Amino acid sequence: FRRVLFRSGRPWPGGDPERAPADAAAFAAAEALDAVKVAISLRCQPADYGTLLVTETRIAVGPLAERPFELYWRLVKVGSNLVRTSILRAIARRAVAGTLS
């Protein structure tokens, strides 16, 4: 299983809402001069003990977006990490209980 989500935009206050490109090619072709491009990957891979769920986030920051994104990320980083940890723990609980579908 592998799922990749793409978003681009200016998520900080006063920026535009995030946009989802039509596909990976549109995402790759989009310039992010004053915005950020985010790719989030979720994948399952076999492990000796069962299945390993791997998450990866890549962020490309355009040159005109560096300062606003830096300020934005300082504010949301802790919350973002808590949400990711909470989601992964919930997935693990459901997988162990056999209720993950």
C-alpha positions as CSV (number, residue, x, y, z in Angstrom):
1,F,0.0,0.0,0.0
2,R,1.3,3.5,-0.9
3,R,-0.5,6.8,-0.9
4,V,1.0,10.2,-1.8
5,L,-0.9,13.4,-1.2
6,F,0.2,16.7,-2.8
7,R,-0.7,20.2,-1.8
8,S,0.6,23.7,-2.6
9,G,-0.2,27.2,-1.4
10,R,0.4,29.7,1.3
11,P,-1.0,28.2,4.5
12,W,0.0,31.1,6.8
13,P,-2.5,33.8,7.9
14,G,-3.3,36.1,4.9
15,G,-2.1,33.5,2.4
16,D,-4.4,31.6,0.0
17,P,-6.0,28.3,0.8
18,E,-4.1,25.2,-0.1
19,R,-4.6,23.8,-3.6
20,A,-4.4,20.1,-4.6
21,P,-2.8,19.7,-8.0
22,A,-4.6,17.5,-10.5
23,D,-1.8,14.9,-10.5
24,A,1.9,14.3,-9.7
25,A,3.0,15.8,-13.0
26,A,1.1,19.0,-12.3
27,F,2.6,19.1,-8.8
28,A,6.1,18.7,-10.2
29,A,5.6,21.3,-12.8
30,A,4.2,24.0,-10.5
31,E,6.5,26.8,-9.5
32,A,6.5,27.7,-5.8
33,L,8.1,31.2,-5.9
34,D,5.9,32.6,-3.2
35,A,4.3,29.4,-1.9
36,V,5.2,26.0,-0.5
37,K,4.7,22.6,-2.1
38,V,4.1,19.7,0.3
39,A,4.1,16.0,-0.5
40,I,3.1,13.5,2.2
41,S,3.7,9.8,1.6
42,L,2.1,6.9,3.6
43,R,3.3,3.4,2.8
44,C,3.2,-0.1,4.3
45,Q,6.2,-2.4,4.0
46,P,6.9,-5.9,5.3
47,A,8.9,-6.2,8.5
48,D,10.1,-9.2,10.5
49,Y,7.3,-8.5,13.1
50,G,4.5,-7.8,10.7
51,T,4.0,-4.6,8.7
52,L,5.7,-1.2,9.2
53,L,3.8,2.0,8.4
54,V,6.1,4.6,7.1
55,T,5.3,8.3,6.8
56,E,7.4,10.9,5.0
57,T,6.8,14.6,4.5
58,R,8.7,16.7,2.0
59,I,8.3,20.5,1.9
60,A,9.7,22.8,-0.9
61,V,9.6,26.4,0.1
62,G,9.8,29.1,-2.7
63,P,12.3,31.9,-2.2
64,L,9.6,34.5,-1.6
65,A,7.9,32.3,0.9
66,E,10.8,31.5,3.2
67,R,10.1,34.2,5.8
68,P,6.4,33.7,6.1
69,F,6.7,29.9,6.2
70,E,9.4,30.0,8.8
71,L,7.1,32.0,11.1
72,Y,4.1,29.8,10.3
73,W,6.1,26.6,10.9
74,R,7.3,27.8,14.3
75,L,3.7,28.1,15.4
76,V,2.3,24.8,13.9
77,K,5.3,22.4,14.2
78,V,4.5,21.1,17.7
79,G,0.8,20.7,16.9
80,S,1.6,19.0,13.6
81,N,3.9,16.5,15.4
82,L,1.2,15.8,18.0
83,V,-1.4,15.1,15.3
84,R,0.9,12.8,13.3
85,T,1.8,10.9,16.5
86,S,-1.9,10.6,17.5
87,I,-2.9,9.3,14.1
88,L,-0.1,6.7,14.0
89,R,-1.0,5.5,17.5
90,A,-4.7,5.2,16.5
91,I,-3.7,3.2,13.4
92,A,-1.5,0.9,15.5
93,R,-4.3,0.3,18.1
94,R,-6.8,-0.5,15.3
95,A,-4.3,-2.8,13.6
96,V,-3.5,-4.7,16.8
97,A,-7.3,-5.0,17.5
98,G,-8.0,-6.2,14.0
99,T,-10.4,-3.4,13.3
100,L,-8.3,-1.6,10.7
101,S,-10.0,-1.7,7.3
